[in-house]
Amino acid sequence: MVRWEWYEQEAEVRQAATQMIAQAAADAIKARGAFHLVLAGGSTPRAVYQTLNALPTDWSAWHVYFGDERVLPADHPDRNSVMAQSAWLGQSPIPRNQIYPIPTELGLEAARASYLQTLAPLGAFDLVLLGLGEDGHTASLFPGHDVGAAQDASDVLMVLDAPKPPPQRVSLSANRLSNARQVLFLVTGAGKREPVQRWMSGEEIPAASIQCANGVDVLLDRAAWPD
């Protein structure tokens, strides 16, 4: 089940997302004593991350993961981990050992093996944040590629030939991203109209392969609304 939530402005999407993250954290910490969050890349998530340090929360209970990463040096500005560090995590009181970047600076195979070990003791994520590409991709799960939606799919995939540079990436599989108590897509801008329309019409774009048991929430601004 997909719940489409419409807003006039991108700022309203960001505000709603921040509120949903805060509520998910509060619920998880109250119920289980920890909050396990998966981050997305992109400009809209970045703007949300910049608001998070103001939240009244128990930061010692937060654990932060990444949905995907490009195979680039650890300090490369195109890495999702570097963006999140700049926008939020570098100033966050979350314990450093509770932030888990995908170590793609080690290369594809080593990064995948390392992240499999990181995720091995973990059950369902509390909240997974995702974006939507103009081709319908999410994380680094691209059209025409195995997105790892099967129940026996590996939690972590190596991407050898992504259609966007750089071609080599590591991504959590659709199956692992779906193993969450809550999934939240942030979708803004006119370039997202076509993939949103395709998704709403039932096309099997990669984003549609994320199927959380509790449903998927998609927050959109007016620019992203299909005609």
Residue frames as a rotation matrix with the C-alpha (Angstrom) as fourth column:
MET 1
0.579 0.815 0.000 0.00
0.815 -0.579 0.000 0.00
0.000 0.000 -1.000 0.00
VAL 2
-0.627 -0.722 0.292 1.28
0.730 -0.676 -0.102 3.43
0.271 0.149 0.951 -0.98
ARG 3
0.408 0.696 -0.591 -0.01
0.822 -0.562 -0.094 6.53
-0.398 -0.448 -0.801 0.81
TRP 4
-0.280 -0.453 0.847 0.39
0.802 -0.595 -0.053 9.62
0.528 0.664 0.529 -1.40
GLU 5
0.313 0.311 -0.897 0.64
0.817 -0.569 0.088 12.81
-0.484 -0.761 -0.432 0.63
TRP 6
0.108 -0.153 0.982 0.44
0.855 -0.491 -0.170 16.06
0.508 0.858 0.078 -1.31
TYR 7
0.147 -0.145 -0.978 1.87
0.671 -0.712 0.206 19.45
-0.726 -0.687 -0.007 -0.34
GLU 8
0.964 0.265 -0.008 1.97
0.188 -0.703 -0.686 22.78
-0.188 0.659 -0.728 -2.12
GLN 9
0.650 -0.759 0.041 5.61
-0.683 -0.607 -0.405 23.64
0.333 0.235 -0.913 -1.51
GLU 10
0.184 -0.699 -0.691 8.87
0.136 0.715 -0.686 21.74
0.974 0.032 0.226 -1.10
ALA 11
-0.641 -0.433 0.634 9.31
-0.501 -0.390 -0.772 23.46
0.582 -0.813 0.033 2.27
GLU 12
0.222 0.808 0.545 6.12
-0.975 0.172 0.142 21.78
0.021 -0.563 0.826 3.46
VAL 13
0.729 -0.073 -0.681 7.46
-0.123 0.964 -0.235 18.39
0.673 0.254 0.694 2.38
ARG 14
-0.329 -0.940 -0.092 10.62
0.036 0.085 -0.996 19.04
0.944 -0.331 0.005 4.36
GLN 15
-0.478 0.201 0.855 8.66
-0.831 -0.417 -0.367 20.12
0.283 -0.886 0.367 7.41
ALA 16
0.633 0.773 0.036 6.39
-0.758 0.609 0.234 17.08
0.159 -0.176 0.971 7.28
ALA 17
0.464 -0.541 -0.702 9.39
0.075 0.813 -0.577 14.78
0.883 0.215 0.417 6.86
THR 18
-0.595 -0.708 0.380 11.14
-0.291 -0.251 -0.923 16.29
0.749 -0.660 -0.057 9.88
GLN 19
-0.112 0.650 0.752 8.02
-0.993 -0.100 -0.061 15.80
0.035 -0.753 0.657 11.98
MET 20
0.812 0.432 -0.391 7.66
-0.462 0.887 0.021 12.18
0.356 0.164 0.920 10.83
ILE 21
-0.001 -0.892 -0.453 11.31
0.093 0.451 -0.888 11.44
0.996 -0.043 0.083 11.63
ALA 22
-0.627 -0.216 0.748 10.89
-0.637 -0.410 -0.652 12.97
0.448 -0.886 0.120 15.09
GLN 23
0.307 0.844 0.439 7.79
-0.951 0.286 0.115 10.90
-0.029 -0.453 0.891 15.77
ALA 24
0.709 -0.112 -0.696 9.38
-0.164 0.934 -0.317 7.69
0.686 0.339 0.644 14.48
ALA 25
-0.391 -0.920 -0.030 12.38
-0.094 0.072 -0.993 8.28
0.916 -0.385 -0.114 16.74
ALA 26
-0.443 0.279 0.852 10.22
-0.883 -0.304 -0.359 8.94
0.159 -0.911 0.381 19.78
ASP 27
0.647 0.762 -0.033 8.12
-0.754 0.645 0.127 5.83
0.118 -0.057 0.991 19.15
ALA 28
0.490 -0.522 -0.698 11.15
-0.005 0.799 -0.601 3.58
0.872 0.298 0.389 18.57
ILE 29
-0.576 -0.767 0.284 13.07
-0.269 -0.151 -0.951 4.82
0.772 -0.624 -0.119 21.60
LYS 30
-0.161 0.615 0.772 10.01
-0.987 -0.098 -0.128 4.43
-0.003 -0.783 0.623 23.83
ALA 31
0.784 0.604 -0.145 9.27
-0.613 0.789 -0.028 0.93
0.098 0.110 0.989 22.54
ARG 32
0.870 -0.451 -0.201 12.74
0.374 0.868 -0.327 -0.53
0.322 0.209 0.923 22.03
GLY 33
0.678 -0.601 -0.422 15.30
0.276 -0.325 0.905 1.89
-0.681 -0.730 -0.055 23.44
ALA 34
-0.531 -0.847 -0.030 16.92
0.247 -0.188 0.951 2.60
-0.811 0.497 0.309 20.04
PHE 35
0.648 0.657 -0.386 16.11
-0.169 -0.369 -0.914 4.24
-0.743 0.657 -0.128 16.72
HIS 36
-0.361 -0.731 0.579 17.54
0.421 0.426 0.801 2.75
-0.832 0.533 0.154 13.52
LEU 37
0.598 0.521 -0.609 17.35
-0.145 -0.677 -0.721 5.18
-0.789 0.519 -0.329 10.59
VAL 38
-0.091 -0.570 0.817 18.42
0.859 0.370 0.353 4.72
-0.503 0.734 0.456 6.95
LEU 39
0.016 0.001 -1.000 19.42
-0.113 -0.994 -0.003 7.88
-0.993 0.113 -0.016 5.06
ALA 40
0.606 0.183 0.774 18.89
0.751 0.190 -0.632 8.79
-0.262 0.965 -0.022 1.42
GLY 41
-0.637 -0.764 -0.102 20.99
0.635 -0.595 0.494 11.05
-0.438 0.250 0.864 -0.78
GLY 42
-0.128 0.570 0.811 19.70
0.874 -0.321 0.364 14.08
0.468 0.756 -0.457 -2.68
SER 43
-0.745 -0.233 0.625 18.94
0.100 -0.965 -0.241 17.77
0.660 -0.117 0.742 -2.19
THR 44
0.225 0.902 0.369 15.55
-0.427 -0.249 0.869 17.37
0.876 -0.353 0.329 -0.48
PRO 45
0.687 -0.035 -0.726 16.87
0.573 0.640 0.511 14.94
0.447 -0.767 0.460 2.16
ARG 46
-0.423 -0.906 -0.012 19.86
0.747 -0.341 -0.571 17.24
0.513 -0.250 0.821 2.69
ALA 47
-0.466 0.308 0.830 17.54
-0.316 -0.934 0.169 20.11
0.827 -0.183 0.532 3.57
VAL 48
0.697 0.703 -0.138 15.71
-0.171 0.350 0.921 17.84
0.696 -0.619 0.365 6.01
TYR 49
0.302 -0.656 -0.692 18.95
0.823 0.546 -0.159 16.71
0.482 -0.521 0.705 7.64
GLN 50
-0.587 -0.592 0.552 19.87
0.306 -0.794 -0.526 20.32
0.749 -0.140 0.647 8.28
THR 51
0.043 0.711 0.702 16.83
-0.608 -0.539 0.583 20.61
0.793 -0.452 0.409 10.59
LEU 52
0.445 0.337 -0.830 17.38
0.183 0.872 0.453 17.51
0.877 -0.354 0.326 12.67
ASN 53
-0.550 -0.741 -0.385 19.86
0.522 0.054 -0.851 18.73
0.652 -0.669 0.357 15.28
ALA 54
-0.687 0.357 0.633 17.09
-0.572 -0.803 -0.167 20.93
0.449 -0.476 0.756 16.69
LEU 55
0.184 0.820 -0.542 14.95
-0.175 0.570 0.803 17.91
0.967 -0.053 0.248 17.59
PRO 56
-0.050 -0.132 0.990 14.33
-0.998 -0.033 -0.055 17.21
0.040 -0.991 -0.130 21.29
THR 57
0.794 0.259 -0.550 15.42
-0.341 0.939 -0.050 13.56
0.503 0.227 0.834 21.38
ASP 58
0.628 -0.618 0.473 17.76
-0.298 0.371 0.880 11.11
-0.719 -0.693 0.049 23.05
TRP 59
0.549 -0.439 -0.712 20.59
-0.821 -0.123 -0.557 11.21
0.157 0.890 -0.428 20.52
SER 60
-0.450 -0.779 0.437 22.44
-0.841 0.535 0.086 8.40
-0.301 -0.328 -0.895 22.29
ALA 61
-0.054 0.535 0.843 19.71
-0.069 0.840 -0.538 6.02
-0.996 -0.087 -0.008 21.06
TRP 62
0.732 0.349 -0.584 20.08
-0.546 -0.210 -0.811 6.89
-0.406 0.913 0.037 17.36
HIS 63
-0.201 -0.735 0.647 21.78
0.225 0.608 0.761 4.54
-0.953 0.299 0.043 14.87
VAL 64
0.473 0.330 -0.817 22.26
-0.558 -0.606 -0.567 5.85
-0.682 0.724 -0.102 11.32
TYR 65
-0.148 -0.412 0.899 22.73
0.489 0.760 0.429 3.75
-0.860 0.503 0.089 8.16
PHE 66
-0.401 -0.041 -0.915 22.85
-0.662 -0.677 0.321 4.53
-0.633 0.735 0.245 4.43
GLY 67
0.585 0.746 0.319 20.67
-0.260 0.545 -0.797 3.14
-0.768 0.383 0.513 1.67
ASP 68
0.786 -0.394 0.477 23.41
0.617 0.446 -0.648 3.30
0.042 0.804 0.594 -0.93
GLU 69
0.483 -0.689 -0.540 26.82
-0.148 -0.672 0.725 4.73
-0.863 -0.271 -0.427 -1.69
ARG 70
0.914 -0.276 -0.297 29.00
-0.325 -0.058 -0.944 5.49
0.243 0.959 -0.143 -4.68
VAL 71
0.612 -0.789 -0.059 32.41
0.761 0.567 0.316 3.81
-0.215 -0.238 0.947 -4.99
LEU 72
0.550 -0.422 0.721 34.53
0.060 -0.841 -0.538 6.89
0.833 0.339 -0.437 -4.37
PRO 73
-0.572 -0.802 -0.174 37.19
0.312 -0.017 -0.950 7.98
0.759 -0.597 0.260 -1.88
ALA 74
-0.252 0.498 -0.830 35.93
0.963 0.216 -0.162 8.42
0.099 -0.840 -0.534 1.68
ASP 75
-0.351 0.056 -0.935 36.10
0.433 -0.876 -0.214 12.23
-0.830 -0.480 0.283 1.49
HIS 76
-0.878 0.016 0.479 34.68
0.460 -0.252 0.851 12.66
0.134 0.968 0.214 -2.03
PRO 77
-0.821 0.551 -0.148 31.93
-0.413 -0.753 -0.513 15.33
-0.394 -0.360 0.846 -2.12
ASP 78
-0.338 0.728 -0.596 29.65
-0.776 0.143 0.614 13.13
0.532 0.670 0.517 -4.25
ARG 79
-0.769 0.051 -0.638 29.35
0.287 0.919 -0.272 10.51
0.572 -0.392 -0.721 -1.52
ASN 80
0.302 0.947 0.112 26.07
0.141 -0.160 0.977 10.36
0.943 -0.279 -0.182 0.41
SER 81
0.406 -0.199 -0.892 28.02
0.902 0.246 0.356 9.95
0.149 -0.948 0.280 3.65
VAL 82
-0.710 -0.703 -0.035 29.95
0.704 -0.706 -0.078 13.18
0.030 -0.080 0.996 3.00
MET 83
-0.444 0.645 0.622 26.74
-0.001 -0.695 0.719 15.07
0.896 0.319 0.309 2.24
ALA 84
0.583 0.719 -0.378 25.09
0.350 0.198 0.916 13.80
0.733 -0.666 -0.137 5.43
GLN 85
0.000 -0.690 -0.723 28.21
1.000 -0.004 0.004 14.60
-0.005 -0.723 0.690 7.43
SER 86
-0.856 -0.363 0.368 28.24
0.416 -0.906 0.075 18.16
0.306 0.217 0.927 6.11
ALA 87
-0.299 0.843 0.447 24.51
-0.134 -0.501 0.855 18.77
0.945 0.195 0.263 6.48
TRP 88
0.630 0.717 0.298 23.94
-0.479 0.056 0.876 17.12
0.612 -0.695 0.379 9.83
LEU 89
0.841 -0.128 -0.526 26.08
0.369 0.846 0.385 14.34
0.396 -0.518 0.759 11.25
GLY 90
-0.152 -0.979 0.132 29.26
0.560 -0.196 -0.805 16.37
0.815 -0.048 0.578 11.64
GLN 91
-0.613 0.000 0.790 27.47
-0.472 -0.802 -0.367 18.56
0.633 -0.598 0.491 14.18
SER 92
0.420 0.885 -0.202 25.27
-0.411 0.384 0.827 15.84
0.809 -0.264 0.525 15.67
PRO 93
-0.112 -0.430 0.896 25.67
-0.993 0.080 -0.086 14.42
-0.034 -0.899 -0.436 19.19
ILE 94
0.915 0.373 -0.155 24.95
-0.387 0.919 -0.074 10.92
0.115 0.128 0.985 17.89
PRO 95
0.381 -0.818 0.430 27.84
-0.283 0.340 0.897 8.69
-0.880 -0.463 -0.102 19.05
ARG 96
-0.065 -0.488 -0.870 30.34
-0.969 -0.176 0.172 8.25
-0.237 0.855 -0.462 16.19
ASN 97
-0.929 -0.350 0.120 30.24
-0.324 0.926 0.194 4.46
-0.179 0.141 -0.974 16.54
GLN 98
-0.262 0.907 0.329 26.48
0.400 0.412 -0.819 4.54
-0.878 -0.083 -0.471 15.88
ILE 99
0.499 0.290 -0.817 26.90
-0.637 -0.517 -0.572 6.05
-0.588 0.805 -0.073 12.41
TYR 100
0.029 -0.391 0.920 27.51
0.199 0.904 0.378 3.37
-0.980 0.172 0.104 9.78
PRO 101
0.239 -0.015 -0.971 28.70
-0.857 -0.473 -0.204 4.64
-0.456 0.881 -0.126 6.37
ILE 102
0.936 -0.006 0.352 29.11
0.176 0.874 -0.454 2.07
-0.305 0.486 0.819 3.59
PRO 103
0.285 -0.922 -0.261 32.92
-0.197 -0.323 0.926 1.82
-0.938 -0.212 -0.274 3.22
THR 104
0.928 0.180 0.325 33.03
0.257 0.321 -0.911 1.95
-0.268 0.930 0.252 -0.57
GLU 105
0.547 -0.817 -0.182 36.54
-0.837 -0.532 -0.128 3.40
0.007 0.223 -0.975 -0.46
LEU 106
-0.117 -0.563 0.818 37.54
-0.514 0.739 0.435 -0.26
-0.850 -0.370 -0.376 0.13
GLY 107
-0.869 -0.084 -0.487 36.12
-0.483 0.357 0.800 -1.31
0.107 0.930 -0.351 -3.26
LEU 108
-0.089 0.960 -0.265 32.90
-0.787 0.095 0.609 -3.05
0.610 0.263 0.748 -4.23
GLU 109
0.158 0.201 -0.967 33.39
0.115 0.969 0.220 -6.51
0.981 -0.146 0.130 -2.78
ALA 110
-0.703 -0.495 -0.510 34.97
0.556 0.065 -0.829 -5.41
0.443 -0.867 0.229 0.48
ALA 111
-0.836 0.450 0.313 32.34
-0.526 -0.818 -0.231 -2.71
0.152 -0.358 0.921 1.02
ARG 112
0.106 0.913 -0.394 29.51
-0.625 0.369 0.687 -5.15
0.773 0.174 0.610 0.44
ALA 113
-0.032 -0.183 -0.983 31.03
0.459 0.870 -0.177 -7.74
0.888 -0.457 0.056 2.79
SER 114
-0.926 -0.368 -0.089 31.58
0.260 -0.448 -0.855 -5.11
0.275 -0.815 0.511 5.47
TYR 115
-0.608 0.743 0.281 28.03
-0.766 -0.641 0.037 -3.79
0.208 -0.192 0.959 5.30
LEU 116
0.157 0.607 -0.779 26.57
-0.212 0.791 0.574 -7.28
0.965 0.075 0.253 5.37
GLN 117
-0.426 -0.397 -0.813 28.37
0.687 0.443 -0.577 -7.73
0.589 -0.804 0.084 8.69
THR 118
-0.974 0.075 0.212 27.10
-0.173 -0.852 -0.495 -4.36
0.144 -0.519 0.843 9.92
LEU 119
-0.267 0.963 -0.014 23.48
-0.876 -0.237 0.421 -5.28
0.402 0.125 0.907 9.15
ALA 120
-0.501 0.034 -0.865 23.66
-0.050 0.996 0.068 -8.93
0.864 0.077 -0.497 10.25
PRO 121
-0.848 0.150 -0.509 22.58
0.527 0.349 -0.775 -8.40
0.061 -0.925 -0.375 13.89
LEU 122
-0.825 0.497 -0.268 19.86
-0.395 -0.847 -0.356 -5.91
-0.404 -0.188 0.895 12.99
GLY 123
-0.354 0.807 0.472 16.20
0.724 0.556 -0.408 -6.72
-0.592 0.197 -0.782 12.46
ALA 124
0.362 0.593 0.719 13.77
0.905 -0.409 -0.118 -4.27
0.224 0.694 -0.685 10.89
PHE 125
-0.819 -0.479 0.316 14.85
0.433 -0.877 -0.207 -0.68
0.376 -0.033 0.926 10.43
ASP 126
-0.357 0.710 -0.607 12.63
0.612 -0.313 -0.726 1.80
-0.705 -0.631 -0.323 12.24
LEU 127
0.677 0.544 -0.496 12.55
-0.010 -0.667 -0.745 4.30
-0.736 0.509 -0.446 9.35
VAL 128
-0.276 -0.693 0.666 13.93
0.803 0.215 0.556 4.20
-0.529 0.688 0.497 5.82
LEU 129
0.331 0.286 -0.899 14.23
-0.199 -0.910 -0.363 7.48
-0.923 0.299 -0.244 3.90
LEU 130
-0.262 -0.360 0.895 14.30
0.773 0.478 0.418 7.26
-0.578 0.802 0.153 0.10
GLY 131
-0.305 0.162 -0.939 14.18
-0.484 -0.875 0.006 9.49
-0.820 0.456 0.345 -2.95
LEU 132
0.472 0.504 0.723 12.90
0.457 0.562 -0.690 8.95
-0.754 0.656 0.035 -6.47
GLY 133
-0.619 -0.754 -0.217 14.99
0.128 -0.370 0.920 9.43
-0.775 0.542 0.326 -9.60
GLU 134
-0.154 0.560 -0.814 13.63
-0.817 -0.536 -0.214 10.70
-0.556 0.632 0.540 -12.90
ASP 135
-0.473 -0.045 -0.880 14.04
-0.676 0.659 0.330 7.17
0.565 0.751 -0.343 -14.30
GLY 136
0.588 0.802 -0.110 12.17
-0.487 0.459 0.743 5.65
0.646 -0.383 0.660 -11.36
HIS 137
-0.089 -0.673 -0.734 15.24
0.365 0.664 -0.653 4.47
0.927 -0.326 0.187 -9.45
THR 138
0.806 0.175 0.566 15.62
-0.441 -0.459 0.771 4.65
0.395 -0.871 -0.292 -5.71
ALA 139
0.559 -0.779 0.282 18.80
-0.107 0.270 0.957 4.21
-0.822 -0.565 0.068 -3.67
SER 140
-0.402 -0.635 -0.659 21.06
-0.805 -0.098 0.585 2.66
-0.437 0.766 -0.472 -6.37
LEU 141
-0.382 0.427 0.820 18.36
0.384 0.880 -0.279 0.32
-0.841 0.208 -0.500 -7.65
PHE 142
-0.564 -0.001 -0.826 18.02
-0.580 -0.711 0.397 1.14
-0.588 0.703 0.401 -11.35
PRO 143
0.593 0.795 -0.129 15.64
-0.611 0.340 -0.715 0.09
-0.524 0.503 0.687 -14.13
GLY 144
0.687 -0.258 -0.680 16.79
-0.511 0.494 -0.703 -3.00
0.517 0.830 0.208 -15.98
HIS 145
-0.505 -0.863 0.012 18.88
-0.553 0.312 -0.773 -4.21
0.663 -0.397 -0.635 -13.03
ASP 146
-0.011 0.418 -0.908 18.18
0.582 0.742 0.334 -6.82
0.813 -0.525 -0.251 -10.38
VAL 147
-0.018 0.072 0.997 16.87
-0.502 -0.864 0.053 -4.74
0.865 -0.499 0.051 -7.50
GLY 148
-0.879 -0.398 -0.264 16.96
-0.017 0.579 -0.815 -7.59
0.477 -0.712 -0.515 -5.02
ALA 149
-0.282 0.869 0.405 13.21
-0.905 -0.382 0.188 -7.82
0.318 -0.314 0.895 -4.44
ALA 150
0.158 0.334 -0.929 13.10
-0.121 0.941 0.317 -11.60
0.980 0.063 0.189 -3.97
GLN 151
0.900 0.286 0.328 12.68
-0.344 0.007 0.939 -12.86
0.266 -0.958 0.105 -0.41
ASP 152
0.741 -0.672 0.004 16.03
0.575 0.637 0.513 -14.64
-0.348 -0.378 0.858 -0.60
ALA 153
0.627 -0.515 0.584 17.87
0.268 -0.561 -0.783 -11.64
0.731 0.648 -0.214 -2.06
SER 154
-0.273 -0.825 -0.495 21.03
0.895 -0.030 -0.444 -10.47
0.351 -0.565 0.746 -0.39
ASP 155
0.486 0.423 -0.764 20.69
0.739 -0.666 0.101 -7.50
-0.467 -0.614 -0.637 1.95
VAL 156
0.271 -0.531 -0.803 23.46
-0.289 -0.841 0.458 -5.65
-0.918 0.108 -0.381 0.11
LEU 157
0.789 0.090 0.608 24.01
0.524 0.420 -0.741 -5.49
-0.322 0.903 0.284 -3.66
MET 158
-0.377 -0.874 -0.308 27.00
0.284 -0.425 0.859 -4.56
-0.882 0.237 0.408 -5.79
VAL 159
0.812 0.582 -0.035 26.09
0.195 -0.328 -0.924 -2.32
-0.549 0.744 -0.381 -8.74
LEU 160
-0.099 -0.933 0.347 28.64
0.665 0.197 0.720 -2.57
-0.740 0.302 0.601 -11.54
ASP 161
-0.785 -0.154 0.600 27.05
0.611 -0.350 0.710 -0.54
0.100 0.924 0.369 -14.32
ALA 162
-0.033 0.764 -0.644 24.81
0.617 -0.491 -0.615 2.18
-0.786 -0.418 -0.455 -12.95
PRO 163
0.260 0.187 0.947 23.45
0.944 -0.257 -0.208 4.42
0.204 0.948 -0.244 -15.75
LYS 164
0.914 -0.045 0.403 24.54
-0.109 -0.985 0.136 7.49
0.391 -0.168 -0.905 -13.78
PRO 165
-0.021 -0.989 -0.149 28.18
0.144 0.145 -0.979 8.16
0.989 -0.042 0.139 -12.84
PRO 166
-0.489 -0.846 -0.215 29.97
-0.864 0.436 0.250 6.68
-0.118 0.308 -0.944 -11.11
PRO 167
0.010 0.557 -0.830 28.96
-0.671 0.620 0.408 3.25
0.741 0.553 0.380 -12.46
GLN 168
-0.375 -0.206 -0.904 30.06
0.372 0.860 -0.350 1.31
0.849 -0.468 -0.245 -9.40
ARG 169
-0.205 0.415 0.887 27.91
-0.799 -0.594 0.094 1.53
0.566 -0.689 0.453 -6.27
VAL 170
-0.890 0.096 -0.446 26.79
0.320 0.828 -0.460 -0.46
0.326 -0.552 -0.768 -3.27
SER 171
-0.427 0.831 0.356 23.09
-0.705 -0.552 0.445 -0.47
0.566 -0.061 0.822 -2.40
LEU 172
-0.675 0.414 0.611 20.79
-0.314 0.588 -0.745 -2.07
-0.668 -0.695 -0.267 0.07
SER 173
-0.928 0.351 0.126 18.43
0.311 0.544 0.779 -4.39
0.205 0.762 -0.614 -1.78
ALA 174
-0.372 0.886 0.276 14.71
-0.530 -0.447 0.720 -3.73
0.762 0.122 0.636 -2.22
ASN 175
0.283 0.463 -0.840 14.07
0.357 0.762 0.540 -6.64
0.890 -0.453 0.050 0.12
ARG 176
-0.393 -0.510 -0.765 16.25
0.895 -0.021 -0.446 -5.14
0.211 -0.860 0.464 2.87
LEU 177
-0.960 0.074 0.270 14.89
-0.089 -0.995 -0.045 -1.62
0.265 -0.067 0.962 2.43
SER 178
-0.106 0.991 -0.078 11.38
-0.348 0.036 0.937 -3.05
0.931 0.126 0.341 2.71
ASN 179
0.081 0.058 -0.995 12.25
0.749 0.655 0.099 -4.67
0.657 -0.754 0.009 6.05
ALA 180
-0.912 -0.315 0.262 11.28
0.135 -0.835 -0.533 -1.58
0.387 -0.451 0.804 8.00
ARG 181
-0.439 0.773 -0.457 8.58
0.764 0.054 -0.643 -0.36
-0.472 -0.632 -0.615 10.30
GLN 182
0.620 0.598 -0.507 8.18
0.221 -0.754 -0.619 2.78
-0.753 0.272 -0.600 8.18
VAL 183
-0.374 -0.667 0.645 9.33
0.875 -0.023 0.484 3.82
-0.308 0.745 0.592 4.69
LEU 184
0.508 0.491 -0.707 9.23
0.306 -0.871 -0.385 7.46
-0.805 -0.021 -0.593 3.64
PHE 185
-0.136 -0.472 0.871 9.88
0.991 -0.075 0.113 8.75
0.012 0.878 0.478 0.10
LEU 186
0.104 0.086 -0.991 10.64
0.211 -0.976 -0.062 12.46
-0.972 -0.202 -0.119 -0.37
VAL 187
-0.262 -0.061 0.963 9.72
0.943 0.198 0.269 13.52
-0.207 0.978 0.005 -3.92
THR 188
0.365 0.336 -0.868 9.98
0.234 -0.936 -0.264 17.11
-0.901 -0.106 -0.420 -5.11
GLY 189
-0.477 -0.574 -0.666 10.39
-0.373 -0.554 0.744 18.96
-0.796 0.604 0.050 -8.39
ALA 190
0.387 0.712 -0.586 8.88
-0.800 -0.057 -0.597 18.82
-0.459 0.700 0.548 -11.86
GLY 191
-0.342 -0.612 -0.713 11.37
-0.875 0.484 0.004 16.22
0.343 0.625 -0.701 -13.01
LYS 192
-0.932 -0.016 0.363 9.60
-0.215 0.830 -0.515 13.67
-0.293 -0.558 -0.777 -10.82
ARG 193
-0.097 0.981 -0.167 6.19
-0.864 -0.166 -0.475 13.97
-0.494 0.098 0.864 -12.47
GLU 194
0.104 0.145 -0.984 6.79
-0.836 0.548 -0.008 11.22
0.538 0.824 0.178 -15.02
PRO 195
-0.742 -0.384 -0.549 8.10
-0.104 0.875 -0.473 8.57
0.662 -0.294 -0.689 -12.60
VAL 196
-0.797 0.541 0.270 5.33
-0.352 -0.052 -0.935 9.41
-0.491 -0.840 0.231 -10.13
GLN 197
0.094 0.863 -0.497 2.75
-0.973 -0.026 -0.229 8.93
-0.210 0.505 0.837 -12.89
ARG 198
-0.155 -0.231 -0.960 4.34
-0.573 0.813 -0.103 5.62
0.805 0.534 -0.258 -13.88
TRP 199
-0.974 -0.222 -0.053 4.38
-0.071 0.513 -0.855 4.48
0.217 -0.829 -0.515 -10.26
MET 200
-0.534 0.834 0.139 0.75
-0.568 -0.232 -0.789 5.48
-0.626 -0.501 0.598 -9.71
SER 201
0.211 0.628 -0.749 -0.32
-0.975 0.190 -0.115 3.68
0.070 0.755 0.652 -12.87
GLY 202
0.812 0.180 0.555 1.16
-0.365 0.899 0.243 0.43
-0.455 -0.400 0.795 -11.62
GLU 203
0.634 -0.657 -0.408 4.43
-0.336 0.241 -0.910 0.25
0.696 0.715 -0.068 -13.56
GLU 204
0.877 -0.362 -0.316 7.11
0.479 0.615 0.626 -1.86
-0.032 -0.700 0.713 -11.93
ILE 205
0.466 -0.750 0.470 9.67
-0.294 -0.632 -0.717 0.89
0.835 0.196 -0.515 -11.53
PRO 206
-0.393 -0.703 -0.593 12.40
0.328 0.495 -0.804 0.19
0.859 -0.511 0.036 -8.94
ALA 207
-0.783 0.109 0.613 10.78
-0.542 -0.602 -0.586 2.47
0.305 -0.791 0.530 -6.36
ALA 208
0.228 0.974 -0.008 7.65
-0.884 0.211 0.416 0.33
0.407 -0.088 0.909 -6.48
SER 209
0.121 -0.260 -0.958 9.67
0.061 0.965 -0.254 -2.69
0.991 -0.028 0.133 -5.38
ILE 210
-0.926 -0.349 0.144 9.91
-0.094 -0.156 -0.983 -1.21
0.366 -0.924 0.112 -1.88
GLN 211
0.025 0.988 -0.150 6.92
-0.234 0.152 0.960 -2.76
0.972 0.012 0.235 -0.17
CYS 212
-0.865 -0.328 0.380 6.90
-0.393 -0.027 -0.919 -2.27
0.312 -0.944 -0.106 3.58
ALA 213
-0.655 0.630 -0.418 4.44
0.675 0.736 0.052 -4.36
0.340 -0.248 -0.907 5.58
ASN 214
-0.240 0.545 -0.803 3.06
0.677 -0.499 -0.541 -1.14
-0.696 -0.673 -0.249 7.12
GLY 215
0.761 0.495 0.419 2.79
0.637 -0.449 -0.627 0.58
-0.122 0.744 -0.657 3.74
VAL 216
-0.414 -0.887 0.206 4.92
0.908 -0.387 0.157 3.27
-0.059 0.252 0.966 2.13
ASP 217
0.550 0.534 -0.643 4.45
0.500 -0.826 -0.259 7.02
-0.669 -0.179 -0.721 2.58
VAL 218
-0.297 -0.588 0.753 5.31
0.949 -0.272 0.162 9.29
0.109 0.762 0.638 -0.35
LEU 219
0.273 0.303 -0.913 5.50
0.474 -0.868 -0.147 13.04
-0.837 -0.392 -0.381 0.32
LEU 220
-0.245 -0.280 0.928 5.25
0.968 -0.133 0.215 15.18
0.064 0.951 0.303 -2.84
ASP 221
-0.516 0.119 -0.848 5.22
0.108 -0.973 -0.202 18.88
-0.850 -0.196 0.490 -3.61
ARG 222
0.490 0.831 -0.264 2.97
-0.143 -0.222 -0.965 20.46
-0.860 0.510 0.010 -6.25
ALA 223
0.063 -0.533 -0.844 5.74
-0.954 -0.280 0.106 20.47
-0.293 0.799 -0.526 -8.86
ALA 224
-0.878 -0.470 0.094 5.92
-0.439 0.868 0.233 16.68
-0.191 0.163 -0.968 -8.69
TRP 225
-0.087 0.915 0.395 2.18
-0.195 0.373 -0.907 16.11
-0.977 -0.155 0.146 -9.07
PRO 226
-0.725 -0.085 0.683 1.31
0.594 0.425 0.683 14.35
-0.348 0.901 -0.258 -12.34
ASP 227
-0.890 0.428 -0.157 -0.79
-0.449 -0.767 0.457 16.33
0.075 0.478 0.875 -14.79
